[in-house]
Amino acid sequence: MAPLVRYIQAKTILNRSGIGGVDYCLNPYVGCLHGCRYCYASFMKRFTNHSEPWGWFVDIKENAVKLLEREVQRIERGTVLISSVTDCYQRIEAETRLTRACLEVLKDTRLDVSILTKSPLVLRDIDLLKRFHSIEVGLTITTNNENIRRLFEPGAPPIGLRIKALRTLHKEGIRTYVFIGPVLPMNPDALAEALYEWVDRVLIDRMNYCYKTVSIYQRAGLQRWLEDAVISQKIEHFRKVFSGKRVEVC
């Protein structure tokens, strides 16, 4: 089955956020083609009129730039997260360049911008990112094991490419962070060693698991990774191996 892509008209583009430290969220797309099995944003499907499974459709907000140009006029200060319920650099972005167009608008404001993605496509826009007065870029990396990545994040880019993206961004002088959420089966020492030099801060989110995700763990014989004690142990281990970095657990 080929993913369904369609264009829609959004009513707003900057939405008030309930995430700590974030005032507004900007999501250029509805849906995401990464198809991550644990995706907390899958609840969005009920608002889309899509019958396709989550991960098999994406709606492009074709009026996003016009909305943003108007909405930023009413906001002087604050933090904008791109993006909270989609990936702004999923592969459709290579064609639409919609995220880049939104960044062109935001660069001329005094808003603080934070980007979160799983995609090295963000490197395409380094020239633009350098023109912001305040911006940071985070890469979501949930494991150091490619087999685990393929099991839980079948459509997302490989881990090595994400680490390389963080390294490149950091060397270019852009503030970077890693989002480890959820904490999937992994070797935390190996992951921390690969990341330590290239991130300014670490954000960890254990997340809640839906039944479908639990069944994946069970079929793969990974049930022990669902135990609170095991996850808590790994998080505390991260605090130690990332000593000297700002580590936040949400």
N, C-alpha and C positions, 0 to 999 in steps of 0.2 A: 504494500500500500504506500503510495506516495503521499508525503505530507501536504496538507491543504494550506495554501497561502492566500490571504485576501486583504483588501484594503478597507479600512473603516474610518469613520469620522468620530473623533473623540470629543467629549464635552469639555473636559479639562485635561491639562497635562501635568501641572504641579499640584500634587495632592498632599494635604497635611498628613504628617507621619506620627505613628504611635511608637516608633523605635527610639530608644534612648539616644540622645545626642544628635538626632536628625529632625529637622523641622519640616522638610518636604521630600517627597519621593517623585521621581520622574521615570516613567516606564514607556519607552517609545513603542513597545510591542505588547500585545496580549498573547500569552502562550510562549512556549519555548521549545525549540527542536532538539535540545540536549536530551530530553527524555529521562532525566534523573529519577530513579525509582522512589527516592525518599522526598521528592519535591513538596515542600509545605505549601507552595502556591497553587497546587492542583485544585484547591477549592474554588479558584477563579473560573473554572470551567462552567459552573452553574450559571454564570452571568454572561456567557458568550453565545448561546444558541448553537454550540457545536455538538455534534454527536460523535466526532472522532475522539479517540483516547487522548488524554493529556500527553503532550510530547509529539503529537502528530498534526498539530496545527499551529499557525501563528497569524495573528492579525496585525497589520501594519497601520499605525495611526498616521494617516497621510497628511493630516492637518496639524501635526504636532508642533512644527516650527512656528506657524502662524499663532497658535495658541500660546506658545512659550513667549514669543515676542510681546504679546499683550499682557500676559500674566506677570512677567518679571517687572513690569512697570509699577506694579502695586507692592513690590517687595524690595526693601532696602537691604536687609541683613538676614542671615540664616544659613543653615546647612542643607544642601540638596544631595540626596543619595540617588545615583543612577546605577543600578535599578534594583527594586525590592521584590518584584514578583515576575521577573523575566530576566533574560540575559541580554543586555544592550549590545553585546558584540557577538551574539549567535550568528551563524553563518549567513543568514539573510541580510545582515548589515553590510556585508561585502558588496552587495548589489544596491541596496537602498541608500546607504550612507546617511541614514536618518539620525543616528546617534551623533555622528560628526556634525551634522547640520544643527542639532540642538546645542552641542558644545560651542559652536560658533556664536550662538546667541549668548550663552552663559559667560563666555570669556570677557564680555564687555560689562559685566555686572560686578558687584562686590560680594556676591554670594560665595560661600565656601562649598566646594564640590567634592564629593567622594564617589568614585566609580567602583563597582563590584562586578566582576566577570569571571568566567572560567576560560576565556578565550585569549590567545596571543594576538588576535586581530587588533587589540587595543594598541599594539605597537605602531600600527599604521598612522595613528594620530598623535605621535610624540611631538611633532612640530607644533601642534595646536595646544597640547597639554602644557607645554613650556611657557605659554603666553598667559596662563592664569595667575592671579595673585595668590590664590589658595586652592590647591587641589591635591588629592591623594588617590592612588589607584590600588585596589585590592584584588588579589586572585584567590578564588576559592580552591583549596586543596584539601581533600578529606582523607587521603591515604597516600602512602608512598608505593603502594602495590598496584601494578597495572592490571592484574587479574581482577582485583577487587574493584578497581575503577571501571573496568568494562562491565562488571556485573551490576553495579549500581548507577553508573553514569554512561550508558552505552553510546550516547550521541555526543558526548563532550570531548574536548581535545585531550590528548595524553598529558600525563602529569609533567613529564620532562619539558614539554613546550610551555607549560604554565610557569614552571620554575625559571626557565630561560627568559620569559617575559618579565618576571619580577627582577631578575638580574639586570636586564637591559634598561628597564625603567629606572631602577635605583642608580645605575651608573650614569644615567642622563640627568640625575639630580632631582627626580620626581619622588615625592614621598610615597612609600609603599607599605602595604600590610598584607598579611595572609589571613584568610578566613577559614578556620578549620571547623567545619560544621556541615553535617554531623561528624562525630569522631568515628570513622569507619575502622575496620581491622587494619592494623598498620604496625610498623616499627617506628615508634616516636623518635628514637635517637637518630635513625637514618633520615627521617623527614626533617628534623630540626637542623641536622648538620647541613642538609642541602639548602635550607632556607635562611639560616641565621644571618648570614652576611648581607642578605638582600632585602630584608624587611625592617621597617622602623617600629612596627608594632604587630602584635598577634591577637586575633580575636577568635575565641573558641565558643562554639555553640553545640551543646549535646543534642538538641532538638528532640521532639517526640516522634515516635515511629507509628505509622499507620499499620494496620494488620497486613496489608499486602507486602510491606517491607519486612515485617517480622517473618513472614513465610519464606522470603528469599534467604534470610539468615538461616532459617531452619533447614531448608533444602540443601544449603551449602555447608551445613554442619558448623555454623559460626554462632550458635546460640549464646555462647558464653560472653560474646561481645555486647549482648543486650543487657547484661547484668549491670545494675547501677554501680556496684562496687568496682567492677572492671573499668567502666567508663570514667568514674571518678578518679581511679588510680592513674589512668592515662593522662587525664587533665592535670593532676598534680605533678605528674612526671614532666609534662610540658612546661609547667611553671619553672621547674629546675633547669631543664635543658635550654630554655630560652632566658635564663638568668641574664639580667642587664637590659632586656627588652621590656617594653610595656606590654603586659599580658592581661587581657580582659576576658572574663568568662560570663556569658549571658545565658 
